[in-house]
Amino acid sequence: MTQPPTPRVHLVAILLLSGASSHADVLWMKNGDRLSGKIEAIDAQRVQISLPYGAPLRVDRAQVVRWRIDSMEQRKLASSQPTPAEEKAASQYWHLSASTDLSAKLKRNSSNRDDINLVANSELTNRHWRFSLLGNYNYETSDGQTKSHDYELNPKADFFLSQQWFWRSALDYNYDLLSANYLSVEYSTGAGYRFWNDRRRRLEWVLQSGIDEAYWQVGSSSLDLLFENGHVRYPFLSMGWDYRQPLLDNSIEAFSTGSYFRYLHQPSDYVQYTQSAELSLGLRYYLTNHLRLSWRSELKWEDLQVELAGSTVRPTDDIDWRHYLSLGASY
């Protein structure tokens, strides 16, 4: 894999953040959406809110569960706040969203090759909790021989301490059906900050600590010479992000997710596994409100070196870069 995110990436992130207002009025909708901007008018039928990324909206007040107004001079607009019973209902309301993306490449010429990748993501949220599950399945064959066959499951649980701050606990389970190094399990927990989040826009940063455990079949890997019992664990600190932003007339969406890991302890004197990174970025084009075409690039990089007999060896497979064009749906 290539090098970890450069300072230029961080500069771009800072510029993006500078455009987000630190104070905003907020509407919580019955369908689970959250609109951030400036509330300009409230009457018995409508609420008008000016959005930083689009034209002002007038929404049906019956579809609004509650609102928050930051500006003191604007609070006279809110002559009738939601009742405590309505606020309690808002905190208990759950909103479910999900998406799937399927890419397949079937090659028939000098060689026969089939590549299939399926990604599914679901999210269940209310005012205080968010539960998400990401699944990724990959299967590749060439001339009847299976080249790769693996899957990943990544459940997360977030508890919101405030509108911006949350605490995350996560598990990342990777299983390879072909390799002797068949299993990697990552446990992590830590604090996150949400700069903005609504139906189409999101920017979040997370700082976590945890344990990365690897398992392999005893007697089938050279790792037996360096470790015992077919198992090793690495404590780590990590920083991650989740970003998405609509472009043009909202028919195009840019997105990026990623994590950088720094390992705190080396259990073997012969193996130095100091850092790694995972990055995904791409674009989605919405054909309809639910159907979409997506392009994405995924990068996995590991800084790993093995020292044996006075020489240093770097594995040749420490970089994995893949590109996908897929058809998907969100709902």
C-alpha positions in Angstrom: 0.0 0.0 0.0 1.1 3.6 -0.4 2.0 6.1 2.2 -0.4 7.3 4.9 -2.5 10.5 4.3 -0.2 13.5 3.6 -0.4 17.0 5.2 -2.2 18.1 2.0 -5.1 15.8 2.9 -5.3 17.3 6.4 -5.2 20.8 4.9 -8.1 20.0 2.6 -10.1 18.7 5.6 -9.4 21.9 7.6 -10.6 24.0 4.7 -13.8 21.9 4.5 -14.4 22.3 8.2 -13.9 26.0 8.1 -17.0 26.3 5.9 -19.2 24.6 8.5 -20.9 26.9 11.0 -20.2 26.1 14.6 -23.6 27.4 15.5 -26.8 26.5 13.7 -30.5 26.1 14.2 -31.7 22.5 13.9 -34.9 20.8 12.8 -35.6 17.2 13.8 -38.0 15.6 11.4 -40.4 12.7 12.0 -38.7 10.5 9.3 -35.4 10.8 11.2 -33.7 13.5 9.1 -31.9 16.4 10.8 -31.7 19.8 9.0 -29.1 22.4 10.1 -29.2 26.0 9.1 -31.0 29.2 10.1 -34.7 29.1 11.0 -36.3 32.2 9.3 -40.0 31.7 10.0 -42.4 29.5 12.0 -46.2 29.5 11.7 -49.0 27.0 12.4 -48.5 25.2 9.0 -44.9 25.7 7.9 -41.3 26.1 9.2 -38.8 27.9 6.8 -35.1 27.1 7.2 -32.2 28.5 5.2 -29.6 25.8 4.5 -25.9 26.5 4.0 -25.7 24.2 1.0 -29.0 25.0 -0.8 -32.0 27.2 -1.2 -34.3 27.9 1.8 -36.8 25.1 2.5 -40.4 25.4 3.8 -41.4 22.2 5.5 -44.7 21.0 6.9 -44.8 21.8 10.6 -46.7 18.6 11.2 -43.6 16.7 10.0 -41.3 18.5 12.5 -40.8 16.8 15.9 -38.8 19.5 17.5 -36.3 22.3 16.8 -33.4 24.2 18.4 -32.8 27.9 17.8 -29.3 29.3 18.8 -29.9 33.0 18.1 -31.6 34.8 21.0 -33.3 37.4 18.8 -34.8 34.6 16.7 -36.4 32.7 19.6 -39.5 34.9 19.4 -40.2 32.8 16.2 -40.7 29.8 18.4 -43.8 30.8 20.3 -44.9 27.3 20.5 -42.2 24.7 21.3 -42.9 21.0 21.1 -44.3 19.6 24.3 -42.2 17.4 26.7 -44.2 14.4 25.4 -43.2 15.2 21.8 -39.6 15.6 22.8 -39.7 12.2 24.6 -41.2 10.7 21.5 -38.4 12.2 19.4 -35.7 10.6 21.6 -37.4 7.2 21.2 -38.0 7.4 17.5 -35.8 5.0 15.4 -34.8 5.6 11.8 -33.5 2.8 9.6 -31.4 3.4 6.4 -29.6 0.9 4.2 -27.6 0.6 1.0 -26.1 -2.0 -1.2 -23.5 -1.9 -4.1 -22.7 -4.8 -6.4 -19.8 -4.8 -8.9 -19.0 -7.8 -11.2 -16.4 -8.3 -13.9 -16.7 -11.2 -16.2 -13.7 -11.6 -18.6 -13.8 -14.1 -21.5 -10.9 -14.0 -23.9 -7.4 -15.4 -23.5 -8.3 -16.2 -19.9 -11.5 -16.5 -18.0 -11.9 -14.3 -15.0 -14.8 -13.6 -12.7 -14.6 -10.9 -10.0 -17.6 -10.2 -7.7 -17.7 -7.6 -4.9 -20.8 -6.9 -2.7 -21.0 -4.1 -0.1 -24.0 -3.7 2.2 -24.4 -1.1 4.9 -27.2 -0.4 7.3 -27.8 2.2 10.0 -30.3 2.4 12.8 -30.5 5.7 14.7 -32.5 7.7 17.2 -31.6 10.9 19.1 -29.1 9.2 21.4 -28.0 6.0 19.7 -26.7 4.9 16.3 -26.0 1.3 15.4 -24.4 0.5 12.1 -23.3 -2.7 10.3 -21.1 -2.8 7.2 -20.5 -6.0 5.2 -18.1 -6.5 2.4 -17.8 -9.8 0.3 -15.1 -10.4 -2.3 -14.8 -13.4 -4.7 -12.3 -13.7 -7.6 -11.5 -16.6 -9.9 -9.2 -17.0 -12.9 -9.4 -19.9 -15.3 -11.4 -21.9 -12.8 -9.0 -21.3 -9.9 -10.2 -19.2 -6.9 -7.8 -16.3 -6.4 -9.4 -14.6 -3.5 -12.4 -15.3 -1.3 -13.0 -13.2 1.8 -15.5 -11.2 3.7 -15.6 -8.4 6.4 -18.2 -7.6 9.0 -17.9 -4.2 10.8 -20.6 -3.5 13.5 -20.4 -0.2 15.4 -22.4 1.4 18.3 -22.3 5.1 18.9 -23.8 6.9 22.0 -24.3 10.6 21.5 -23.1 12.6 24.6 -24.3 15.8 22.8 -25.3 16.9 19.3 -21.7 16.7 18.2 -19.8 14.4 20.6 -20.3 10.7 20.7 -18.6 7.5 22.1 -18.0 4.6 19.7 -17.4 0.9 20.3 -16.6 -1.1 17.2 -15.6 -4.6 16.0 -13.9 -5.3 12.6 -14.0 -9.0 11.7 -12.1 -10.1 8.5 -12.1 -13.7 7.4 -10.1 -15.1 4.5 -11.3 -18.5 3.2 -8.1 -19.2 1.3 -5.1 -17.9 3.2 -3.3 -19.6 6.1 -3.5 -16.2 7.8 -7.3 -16.7 7.9 -8.6 -14.3 10.5 -8.1 -10.7 11.8 -10.3 -9.3 14.6 -10.1 -5.7 15.7 -11.7 -4.3 18.9 -11.7 -0.6 19.4 -13.4 2.2 21.4 -13.0 5.9 21.6 -14.5 9.4 21.2 -15.9 11.0 18.0 -17.0 14.4 16.9 -19.8 15.1 14.3 -19.3 18.4 12.5 -22.5 17.9 10.5 -24.9 15.1 9.6 -28.1 14.9 7.7 -29.6 12.7 5.0 -27.0 13.6 2.4 -24.1 15.3 4.3 -21.8 14.0 6.9 -18.4 14.8 8.3 -17.1 12.9 11.4 -13.8 12.3 13.1 -13.0 9.5 15.5 -10.0 8.8 17.8 -9.9 5.3 19.2 -7.7 2.8 20.9 -8.0 -1.0 20.8 -6.5 -4.4 20.1 -5.8 -5.9 16.6 -5.6 -9.8 16.8 -4.4 -12.0 14.0 -4.9 -15.8 13.7 -3.3 -18.4 11.4 -3.2 -22.1 10.9 -0.3 -23.6 13.0 2.2 -25.5 10.8 1.1 -23.8 7.6 2.8 -20.4 7.9 6.3 -19.0 8.4 4.8 -17.0 11.3 5.2 -20.1 13.4 8.9 -19.3 13.5 8.3 -15.8 15.0 5.2 -16.3 17.2 3.6 -19.1 19.2 0.1 -20.7 19.2 -1.0 -19.3 15.9 -2.1 -16.0 17.4 -0.7 -12.5 18.0 -2.1 -9.2 19.2 -1.1 -5.6 18.6 -2.5 -2.7 20.7 -3.0 0.5 18.7 -4.3 4.0 18.5 -6.3 5.0 15.4 -7.8 8.1 13.8 -10.7 7.8 11.3 -13.1 9.9 9.3 -16.4 9.6 7.5 -17.2 12.2 4.9 -19.9 12.6 2.2 -21.1 15.7 0.4 -23.6 16.3 -2.4 -22.4 18.1 -5.5 -24.1 20.1 -8.3 -27.9 19.5 -8.1 -27.5 16.7 -5.5 -27.4 14.0 -8.2 -23.7 13.4 -7.5 -22.2 12.6 -4.1 -18.5 12.6 -3.1 -17.6 10.3 -0.2 -14.5 9.2 1.7 -13.9 7.0 4.7 -10.6 5.9 6.2 -8.5 5.0 9.2 -4.9 5.4 10.2 -3.4 3.0 12.8 -0.3 3.4 14.9 0.8 0.2 16.8 2.0 0.6 20.3 3.8 -2.7 21.1 5.8 -5.1 19.1 5.4 -8.7 20.5 8.3 -10.1 18.4 11.9 -8.8 18.1 12.0 -10.0 14.5 8.8 -8.4 13.2 8.2 -4.6 13.1 4.6 -3.8 12.4 4.5 -0.1 13.1 1.6 1.4 11.2 -1.2 0.8 8.6 -3.9 2.7 6.8 -7.2 2.0 5.0 -8.8 4.5 2.6 -11.9 4.5 0.5 -13.0 7.4 -1.7 -15.2 7.8 -4.7 -18.3 9.3 -6.4 -21.9 8.2 -6.6 -24.3 9.3 -9.4 -28.0 9.0 -8.5 -30.1 7.8 -11.4 -33.2 8.1 -9.2 -33.8 8.8 -5.5 -32.7 5.3 -4.7 -30.8 3.8 -7.7 -27.2 4.8 -8.2 -24.0 4.2 -10.0 -20.8 4.3 -7.9 -17.1 4.4 -8.5 -14.7 3.9 -5.6 -11.0 3.2 -4.9 -9.9 1.3 -1.9 -6.4 1.3 -0.5 -4.9 -0.9 2.2 -1.3 -0.3 3.3 0.8 -1.9 6.0 4.3 -0.8 7.2 5.7 -4.3 7.9 9.2 -5.6 7.9 10.8 -8.9 9.0 14.4 -9.1 10.3 16.0 -12.6 9.9 19.6 -13.6 9.8 20.8 -10.0 9.9 18.8 -9.0 6.8 15.5 -7.0 6.6 12.7 -8.3 4.4 9.6 -6.4 3.4 6.6 -8.4 2.2 5.7 -7.8 -1.4 1.9 -7.9 -0.7 1.8 -5.0 1.9 -0.1 -2.8 -0.7 -3.5 -3.6 -1.9 -5.3 -1.0 -4.2 -8.6 -1.9 -5.8 -11.0 0.0 -8.0 -14.7 -0.7 -8.3 -17.6 0.4 -10.6 -20.9 -0.7 -9.1 -24.6 -0.5 -9.3 -26.4 0.1 -6.1 -29.5 1.2 -4.2 -30.2 3.1 -1.0 -33.3 3.3 1.0 
